[in-house]
Amino acid sequence: MSAEDSGLVKIALVSCGSEYSGVQPEFDEAAARVNAKFIFPEVDVASIDTIGREFGLEVASGDLRLMMARAKAVVEGTTSVDGVFITTCFRCAEGAIVRNEIRRYIHRHSNIPVISYSFTESTTAGTLLTRLEALTTIVRRRHLLAREVQKGLTAGIDSGSTTTKAVVMRDNKIIGKGWVPTTKVLESAEEAYSQALKEAGVSREEIQALGTTGYGRFLIGNHLKAQLIQEEITVNSKGAVYLADRQRGPATVIDIGGMDNKAISVEDGIPGMFTMGGICAGASGRFFEMISKRLGVDITELGDLAVKGMHENVSMNSYCIVFGTQSLVNSLAKGATPEDVAAAACYSVVEQIYEQQLQEVDVKEPLILVGGSSLIAGVPKALGDLLKINVLVPENSHLIGAVGAALLASGYVEE
């Protein structure tokens, strides 16, 4: 752990009662693994009865009123913290409403980074780790995340669940790219990196700094002695606003990856609120792979097919990757066109992201769509139709993780 990462990060736990649900030890373990500690904000007990009026949200649960009082204590500085973790049980509809209101309240009245999450009885430290790693990164490396220009000769490797990407950058330009399927993590990283180096016309010894991100970041980073090993929330959002040339002001980044997705609210290139995941892999690139195979087309052809179809002509009965695929197969059996089925698949993915994740962040334009699925033309079309806004897909949108890693790694280049 570097000197900049050594300080203990204090995270306010604004919860409906995770400490009584049996998952608190998992929360504490995840925090300890990123050198952070959960703090329970102190509140005036008398304020719990009236706090609902201040939020304009009267709720029956005393635990939820306590959450609102704790959020107020954070905003007013009664309890000094570096970040906030807002969490309620996934079964509680009222809790979801309160969670979102608290998130907006803290974001409106402070600059403290926030993550929001709904826990279950089976929540584990591993489930929370990337989220807390991202939150502590925002706290510890804000100066690094503010970097807008890549300098020197640097490289980035993004080890994703389905593909591994690598880029080489020199003086703020991409000069080499590599993109291969992820099979064996190290071997795929070596292949993608070698491709990028060959295209750039440079050797490994010439690279001044290397950054790694994605699922295999630690394994690859340690193997290649990377200067930067960082989670994908901060790296991908930085890569997205860099490629879209939207590093100043607000932006919303949606990253649809091979097995999961992320929605990130960004201000001046730094994440403020974010959420990741979804309901199984039904809102990911894996779903598109399955639909493409069933339609007998390459995944690169699926988008053009979807643009010609109408999702309204096909009924989707489930967001599950298995039952959703079955639903579309049944539609084909009833005479639906491949174009309409492709359009329905794209709309299903973005609708799930909207319903499950975009409720957890404040959506502000520009909306930047990245990740491998952004290359499927039907996806940005469906997203734009659903949200009634323009969707920006920057060039090299599938390489955002590798680009973000190379950009941030340049902060380690001695000037």
C-alpha positions as CSV (number, residue, x, y, z in Angstrom):
1,M,0.0,0.0,0.0
2,S,1.4,3.4,-1.1
3,A,1.8,6.4,1.3
4,E,-1.2,8.1,-0.4
5,D,-3.4,5.0,0.4
6,S,-2.3,4.5,4.0
7,G,-4.6,6.9,5.7
8,L,-7.8,5.5,7.3
9,V,-10.9,6.6,5.4
10,K,-14.0,7.3,7.6
11,I,-17.2,6.3,5.9
12,A,-20.6,7.3,7.4
13,L,-22.9,4.2,7.5
14,V,-26.4,5.6,6.9
15,S,-28.4,2.4,7.2
16,C,-31.8,1.1,8.2
17,G,-30.2,-1.4,10.5
18,S,-27.5,-3.4,8.8
19,E,-26.0,-3.8,12.2
20,Y,-29.0,-5.9,13.3
21,S,-29.4,-7.9,10.1
22,G,-26.4,-10.2,10.4
23,V,-24.4,-8.6,7.5
24,Q,-22.5,-5.9,9.5
25,P,-19.5,-8.2,9.9
26,E,-19.3,-8.4,6.1
27,F,-19.5,-4.6,5.8
28,D,-16.8,-4.2,8.4
29,E,-14.5,-6.8,6.7
30,A,-14.9,-5.1,3.3
31,A,-14.0,-1.7,4.9
32,A,-11.0,-3.1,6.6
33,R,-9.7,-4.5,3.4
34,V,-9.5,-1.0,1.9
35,N,-8.3,0.6,5.1
36,A,-11.5,2.2,5.9
37,K,-13.9,2.3,8.9
38,F,-17.6,2.7,9.2
39,I,-18.8,5.5,11.4
40,F,-22.3,5.8,12.8
41,P,-23.2,9.5,12.8
42,E,-24.4,10.9,16.1
43,V,-27.9,12.4,16.1
44,D,-30.1,14.3,18.5
45,V,-32.7,11.7,19.4
46,A,-35.5,14.3,19.7
47,S,-34.9,15.2,16.0
48,I,-35.9,11.7,14.8
49,D,-39.6,12.5,15.3
50,T,-39.5,15.7,13.2
51,I,-36.9,14.8,10.6
52,G,-39.4,13.7,8.1
53,R,-40.8,17.2,7.7
54,E,-37.4,18.5,6.8
55,F,-37.1,15.9,4.0
56,G,-40.7,16.3,3.0
57,L,-41.0,12.5,3.5
58,E,-43.0,11.1,6.4
59,V,-42.3,7.4,7.0
60,A,-43.6,5.0,9.5
61,S,-40.3,3.3,10.3
62,G,-38.2,4.7,13.1
63,D,-35.1,3.1,11.5
64,L,-35.7,5.1,8.3
65,R,-36.2,8.3,10.2
66,L,-32.9,7.6,12.0
67,M,-31.3,7.3,8.6
68,M,-32.5,10.7,7.6
69,A,-31.3,12.2,10.9
70,R,-27.9,10.6,10.3
71,A,-27.7,12.1,6.8
72,K,-28.5,15.5,8.3
73,A,-25.6,15.1,10.8
74,V,-23.2,14.3,8.0
75,V,-24.3,17.4,5.9
76,E,-24.1,19.7,8.9
77,G,-20.7,18.4,9.9
78,T,-21.8,17.1,13.3
79,T,-20.0,13.9,12.3
80,S,-16.9,14.4,10.2
81,V,-16.5,11.7,7.5
82,D,-14.8,11.3,4.1
83,G,-17.5,9.4,2.3
84,V,-21.1,8.1,2.8
85,F,-22.5,4.6,2.3
86,I,-26.3,4.5,2.2
87,T,-27.9,1.1,2.4
88,T,-31.3,-0.5,3.0
89,C,-32.7,-3.9,2.8
90,F,-33.6,-4.8,-0.8
91,R,-37.1,-6.0,0.2
92,C,-38.2,-2.7,1.6
93,A,-39.9,-0.4,-1.0
94,E,-40.1,2.5,1.5
95,G,-36.4,2.0,2.3
96,A,-35.6,2.4,-1.4
97,I,-37.5,5.7,-1.5
98,V,-35.7,7.0,1.6
99,R,-32.3,5.8,0.3
100,N,-32.8,7.8,-2.9
101,E,-34.0,10.9,-1.1
102,I,-31.0,10.8,1.3
103,R,-28.6,10.3,-1.6
104,R,-30.0,13.4,-3.4
105,Y,-30.0,15.4,-0.1
106,I,-26.3,14.7,0.6
107,H,-25.3,15.3,-3.0
108,R,-27.2,18.6,-3.0
109,H,-25.7,20.0,0.2
110,S,-22.2,18.6,0.3
111,N,-19.2,17.4,-1.9
112,I,-18.9,14.1,0.0
113,P,-18.8,11.1,-2.3
114,V,-21.7,8.7,-1.9
115,I,-22.6,5.2,-2.8
116,S,-26.0,3.6,-2.5
117,Y,-26.7,-0.1,-2.1
118,S,-29.5,-2.5,-1.1
119,F,-28.3,-5.4,0.9
120,T,-29.6,-9.0,1.3
121,E,-29.0,-11.6,4.0
122,S,-26.3,-13.1,1.8
123,T,-24.4,-9.9,1.1
124,T,-20.6,-10.7,1.4
125,A,-17.5,-8.6,1.8
126,G,-16.5,-9.6,-1.7
127,T,-19.8,-8.1,-3.1
128,L,-19.0,-4.8,-1.5
129,L,-15.3,-4.6,-2.1
130,T,-15.2,-2.9,-5.5
131,R,-17.8,-0.3,-4.3
132,L,-15.8,0.6,-1.2
133,E,-12.5,0.5,-3.1
134,A,-13.9,3.1,-5.5
135,L,-15.3,5.2,-2.7
136,T,-11.9,5.3,-0.9
137,T,-10.1,5.9,-4.2
138,I,-12.2,9.1,-4.8
139,V,-11.2,10.2,-1.3
140,R,-7.5,9.4,-1.5
141,R,-6.7,10.1,-5.1
142,R,-8.8,13.0,-6.0
143,H,-5.8,14.9,-7.3
144,L,-4.9,12.0,-9.6
145,L,-8.5,11.7,-10.8
146,A,-8.4,15.4,-11.7
147,R,-5.7,14.7,-14.3
148,E,-7.0,15.7,-17.8
149,V,-4.0,15.2,-20.0
150,Q,-1.9,12.1,-20.5
151,K,1.9,12.8,-20.5
152,G,4.9,10.7,-21.5
153,L,4.7,7.1,-22.8
154,T,2.3,5.1,-20.7
155,A,0.1,2.0,-21.1
156,G,-3.2,0.7,-19.6
157,I,-4.6,-2.8,-19.4
158,D,-8.3,-3.5,-18.7
159,S,-8.9,-7.1,-17.7
160,G,-12.7,-7.5,-18.2
161,S,-14.9,-10.5,-17.6
162,T,-15.2,-11.3,-21.4
163,T,-12.5,-9.2,-23.1
164,T,-9.1,-7.8,-22.2
165,K,-8.1,-4.4,-23.7
166,A,-4.8,-2.6,-23.8
167,V,-3.7,0.8,-25.1
168,V,-0.4,2.6,-25.4
169,M,-0.5,6.4,-25.2
170,R,2.1,9.0,-25.9
171,D,1.6,12.7,-25.2
172,N,-2.2,12.6,-25.0
173,K,-2.8,10.3,-28.0
174,I,-3.6,6.6,-28.4
175,I,-0.8,5.1,-30.5
176,G,-1.5,1.4,-30.0
177,K,-4.5,-0.8,-29.2
178,G,-5.1,-4.4,-28.3
179,W,-8.4,-6.3,-27.8
180,V,-8.7,-10.0,-27.2
181,P,-11.2,-12.4,-25.5
182,T,-10.5,-13.1,-21.8
183,T,-9.5,-16.7,-21.4
184,K,-6.6,-17.2,-19.0
185,V,-6.2,-13.8,-17.3
186,L,-2.5,-13.4,-17.6
187,E,-2.2,-14.9,-21.0
188,S,-5.0,-12.6,-22.4
189,A,-3.3,-9.6,-20.8
190,E,0.0,-10.5,-22.3
191,E,-1.5,-10.9,-25.8
192,A,-3.5,-7.6,-25.7
193,Y,-0.5,-5.7,-24.3
194,S,1.8,-7.2,-27.0
195,Q,-0.7,-6.1,-29.7
196,A,-0.8,-2.6,-28.4
197,L,3.0,-2.3,-28.1
198,K,3.4,-3.7,-31.7
199,E,1.0,-1.2,-33.1
200,A,2.6,1.6,-31.2
201,G,6.1,0.5,-32.4
202,V,7.6,0.6,-28.9
203,S,9.0,-1.9,-26.5
204,R,7.9,-2.7,-22.9
205,E,11.2,-1.2,-21.6
206,E,10.2,2.2,-23.1
207,I,6.9,2.3,-21.2
208,Q,7.3,4.9,-18.4
209,A,4.2,3.9,-16.4
210,L,1.6,1.1,-16.6
211,G,-1.9,1.1,-15.1
212,T,-4.2,-2.0,-14.7
213,T,-7.9,-2.2,-14.0
214,G,-10.8,-4.6,-14.2
215,Y,-11.4,-8.0,-12.6
216,G,-7.8,-9.2,-13.1
217,R,-6.1,-5.9,-12.2
218,F,-4.3,-7.2,-9.1
219,L,-3.0,-10.4,-10.8
220,I,-1.9,-8.5,-13.9
221,G,-0.6,-5.5,-12.0
222,N,1.6,-7.5,-9.7
223,H,2.8,-9.7,-12.6
224,L,3.8,-6.7,-14.8
225,K,4.8,-4.5,-11.8
226,A,2.3,-1.8,-12.7
227,Q,2.6,1.6,-11.1
228,L,-1.2,2.0,-10.9
229,I,-3.7,-0.8,-9.9
230,Q,-7.1,0.7,-9.6
231,E,-10.8,-0.4,-9.6
232,E,-12.9,0.2,-12.7
233,I,-15.4,2.7,-11.4
234,T,-13.0,5.6,-11.2
235,V,-10.8,4.4,-14.1
236,N,-13.7,3.8,-16.5
237,S,-15.4,7.1,-15.7
238,K,-12.2,9.0,-16.2
239,G,-11.6,7.2,-19.5
240,A,-15.2,7.9,-20.6
241,V,-15.1,11.7,-20.1
242,Y,-11.6,11.8,-21.6
243,L,-12.6,10.1,-24.8
244,A,-15.8,12.2,-25.0
245,D,-13.9,15.4,-24.3
246,R,-16.3,16.2,-21.4
247,Q,-13.8,16.5,-18.5
248,R,-15.3,19.7,-17.2
249,G,-18.7,20.0,-15.7
250,P,-21.3,17.3,-15.1
251,A,-21.7,14.1,-17.1
252,T,-23.4,10.7,-16.6
253,V,-21.5,7.6,-17.7
254,I,-23.2,4.3,-18.4
255,D,-20.8,1.4,-18.9
256,I,-22.3,-1.9,-20.2
257,G,-19.7,-4.6,-19.7
258,G,-19.6,-8.3,-20.5
259,M,-21.2,-9.4,-17.3
260,D,-22.3,-6.3,-15.4
261,N,-23.0,-2.6,-15.9
262,K,-22.2,0.6,-14.1
263,A,-24.0,4.0,-13.9
264,I,-21.8,6.9,-12.7
265,S,-22.5,10.5,-12.0
266,V,-19.4,12.5,-12.7
267,E,-18.4,16.1,-12.0
268,D,-15.2,17.5,-13.4
269,G,-14.0,14.0,-14.2
270,I,-14.5,12.7,-10.7
271,P,-17.3,10.3,-9.7
272,G,-19.7,11.6,-7.1
273,M,-22.4,8.9,-7.1
274,F,-22.4,5.5,-8.7
275,T,-24.0,2.1,-8.7
276,M,-23.0,-1.2,-10.3
277,G,-24.6,-4.5,-11.1
278,G,-28.2,-5.3,-11.9
279,I,-30.5,-8.2,-12.0
280,C,-28.3,-11.2,-13.1
281,A,-26.5,-10.7,-16.5
282,G,-29.7,-9.7,-18.3
283,A,-28.4,-6.2,-18.6
284,S,-25.0,-7.0,-20.0
285,G,-23.0,-8.0,-23.1
286,R,-23.6,-11.6,-22.3
287,F,-27.3,-11.2,-23.0
288,F,-26.5,-9.7,-26.4
289,E,-24.1,-12.7,-27.2
290,M,-26.9,-15.1,-26.5
291,I,-29.5,-13.3,-28.6
292,S,-27.0,-12.9,-31.5
293,K,-26.3,-16.6,-31.4
294,R,-30.0,-17.4,-31.5
295,L,-30.6,-15.1,-34.4
296,G,-27.7,-16.6,-36.3
297,V,-25.8,-13.3,-36.7
298,D,-22.4,-12.0,-35.4
299,I,-22.8,-9.7,-32.4
300,T,-21.4,-6.9,-34.5
301,E,-24.4,-7.2,-36.8
302,L,-27.0,-7.2,-33.9
303,G,-27.0,-3.4,-33.6
304,D,-27.8,-2.7,-37.3
305,L,-30.5,-5.3,-37.1
306,A,-32.0,-3.6,-34.0
307,V,-32.1,-0.2,-35.6
308,K,-34.4,-1.5,-38.3
309,G,-36.8,-3.1,-35.8
310,M,-39.5,-2.0,-33.3
311,H,-39.2,-3.3,-29.7
312,E,-43.0,-2.7,-29.2
313,N,-43.8,-5.6,-31.4
314,V,-42.1,-8.1,-29.0
315,S,-43.2,-8.9,-25.5
316,M,-40.5,-9.4,-22.8
317,N,-41.7,-11.3,-19.8
318,S,-38.5,-11.3,-17.7
319,Y,-35.2,-9.4,-17.2
320,C,-33.5,-12.7,-16.3
321,I,-30.8,-13.6,-18.9
322,V,-32.3,-17.2,-19.2
323,F,-36.0,-16.4,-19.2
324,G,-35.5,-13.2,-21.2
325,T,-33.8,-15.2,-23.9
326,Q,-36.6,-17.7,-23.8
327,S,-39.2,-15.0,-24.1
328,L,-37.5,-13.7,-27.3
329,V,-37.2,-17.2,-28.7
330,N,-40.9,-17.7,-28.1
331,S,-41.6,-14.4,-30.0
332,L,-39.6,-15.8,-33.0
333,A,-41.7,-18.9,-32.9
334,K,-44.8,-16.8,-33.1
335,G,-43.6,-15.0,-36.2
336,A,-41.7,-12.0,-34.8
337,T,-39.0,-10.6,-37.2
338,P,-35.3,-10.9,-36.2
339,E,-35.2,-7.0,-36.5
340,D,-37.9,-6.7,-33.8
341,V,-36.4,-9.3,-31.6
342,A,-33.0,-7.5,-31.8
343,A,-34.6,-4.2,-31.0
344,A,-36.5,-5.7,-28.0
345,A,-33.2,-7.2,-26.7
346,C,-31.5,-3.7,-26.8
347,Y,-34.5,-2.1,-25.2
348,S,-34.7,-4.7,-22.5
349,V,-31.1,-4.1,-21.4
350,V,-31.4,-0.3,-21.3
351,E,-34.8,-0.5,-19.6
352,Q,-33.4,-2.6,-16.8
353,I,-30.4,-0.2,-16.4
354,Y,-33.0,2.6,-16.2
355,E,-35.2,0.9,-13.6
356,Q,-32.5,-0.6,-11.5
357,Q,-29.6,1.8,-11.6
358,L,-30.4,5.2,-13.1
359,Q,-32.8,5.7,-10.1
360,E,-29.7,5.7,-7.9
361,V,-27.8,8.5,-9.7
362,D,-28.7,12.0,-10.9
363,V,-28.7,11.8,-14.7
364,K,-27.2,14.9,-16.2
365,E,-26.2,15.5,-19.8
366,P,-24.1,14.6,-21.5
367,L,-24.9,10.9,-21.2
368,I,-21.9,9.0,-22.3
369,L,-22.4,5.4,-23.2
370,V,-19.3,3.2,-23.1
371,G,-18.2,-0.5,-22.9
372,G,-18.3,-3.1,-25.6
373,S,-22.1,-3.0,-25.8
374,S,-22.0,0.6,-26.8
375,L,-20.8,-0.5,-30.2
376,I,-24.1,-2.2,-30.8
377,A,-26.0,0.5,-32.6
378,G,-29.4,-0.5,-31.2
379,V,-28.3,0.2,-27.6
380,P,-27.6,4.0,-27.8
381,K,-30.8,4.3,-29.9
382,A,-32.9,2.5,-27.3
383,L,-31.3,4.4,-24.4
384,G,-32.0,7.7,-26.2
385,D,-35.6,6.8,-27.0
386,L,-36.2,5.8,-23.3
387,L,-34.6,8.8,-21.7
388,K,-35.5,11.3,-24.5
389,I,-32.0,12.7,-24.6
390,N,-29.0,12.5,-26.9
391,V,-26.6,9.7,-26.1
392,L,-22.9,10.2,-26.8
393,V,-20.8,7.2,-27.8
394,P,-17.2,8.4,-28.1
395,E,-14.6,6.9,-30.5
396,N,-12.9,3.9,-28.8
397,S,-15.7,3.7,-26.3
398,H,-14.9,0.0,-25.7
399,L,-11.4,0.9,-24.6
400,I,-12.3,3.3,-21.7
401,G,-10.8,1.2,-19.0
402,A,-7.4,0.8,-20.7
403,V,-7.4,4.5,-21.7
404,G,-8.4,5.6,-18.2
405,A,-5.6,3.5,-16.7
406,A,-3.0,4.8,-19.1
407,L,-4.1,8.4,-18.5
408,L,-4.0,8.1,-14.7
409,A,-0.8,6.1,-14.8
410,S,0.9,9.2,-16.4
411,G,0.6,10.8,-13.0
412,Y,3.5,8.5,-12.0
413,V,5.8,9.7,-14.8
414,E,8.5,11.9,-13.5
415,E,8.5,15.3,-15.2
